[in-house]
Amino acid sequence: MSKQRIGIIGAGSFGTALAKVFHEAGNQVQVWAREPEIVAHINTFNLNPRYLSHLVLPDAVFAVSKLFEVVREKDLLVLATPSHTLRDMASHIKPMLSGNEVVITVSKGIEQKSFKTMSQVLVDILEGVISSDQIGVLSGPSHAEEVAHQKPTTVVASSYSSQVASYIQDTCMTPMFRIYVNNDVAGVEIGGSVKNIMAIAAGVIDGAGWGDNTKAALITRGLHEMKLMGAHFGAFTDTFSGLTGMGDLIVTCTSAYSRNRRLGHLIGEGKNLEEIIDGMEMVAEGVKTTRAVYNWARKNSIEMPITSAVYQVLFEGVNPIDAMTQLMNRDPKQEGLQGIY
């Protein structure tokens, strides 16, 4: 495939890492940052001063501060902004699109009021300019710190069009950044969202010192909650055994790079949510996702006890020990597809 023109909207950790990867895949890459000082530093020193500050970007990767510059004349646009800003960002770029672009999101989350996934938000906003078949997702177990330094990483490209999913794969894959295609967009996005809730719970387990047995139970029960939610979005069960389900769940629940696990760890040690968030420079997506998924589950009468417990700890002031006790003392259940909870 010939060199593709890629615009990355968002110069956070993952956007910065992807700028390097996509250049290595043989593409022409521009990245947009809101802060002029970040743009200037990248273009002068090939370094992002705020995120992955030791990663040297290729000379050919340019940063811009004006949205239209990163949008115009691109083959592929990558939205690498926090999930709660995606709707606004999509609205901003809509008038700038030619209608020929492929637009993908790497954000993981569920929108608060609509309960839409990130690709559904893009379809909703960009309708009339580009079709749903031009929208896709790149997701999987991929901490930016390891992607940036060429640690072997495998992710999934998903789209409402199998042709576009294959285009993302062909355009963005490198020897150390392997991309699989999975056209179950709903399953890919539900897995990538719910795993952040479970990572907060895993961090609480670590912070409270409850041990590996507890975390193993959390990961497997959390996987079931993913499946329950996914079923209502029309997802395929097998997707949750793959990279964007179990794969992403494992890495986010166990890695020192996981912001959500770190937030949970601090809560497990006795700190409160507000002081933790005030001290974090990067966004822990799981906090907002917990609220959205909890409210979605209540609206749809879906029992998601771990999600409920995390919600109670984050937003209702429930002590983590009390939340764990409630989980452990629920009515006896039979493990199985129809009766885990």
Buried (B, 14 or more C-beta within 10 A) or exposed (E): EEEBBBBBBBBBBBBBBBBBBBBBBEBBBBBBBEEEEBBBBBBEEBBBEBBBEEBEBEEEBBBBBEBEBBBBEBBBBBBBBBBBBBBEBBEBBBEBBEEEBBBBBBBBBBBBEEBBBBBBBBBBBBEEBBBBBBBBBBBBBBBBBBBBEBEEBBBBBBBBBEEBBBBBBBBBBBEBBBBBBBBBBBBBBBBBBBBBBBBBBBBBBBBBEBEEEBBEBBBEBBBBBBBBBBBEBEBBBEBBEBBBBBBBBBBBBBBEBBBBBBBBBBBBBEBEBEEBEEEEEBBBBBBBBBBBBBBBBEEEEBEBBBBBBBBBBBEEEBEBEEBBEBBEEEEEEEEEEEEBB
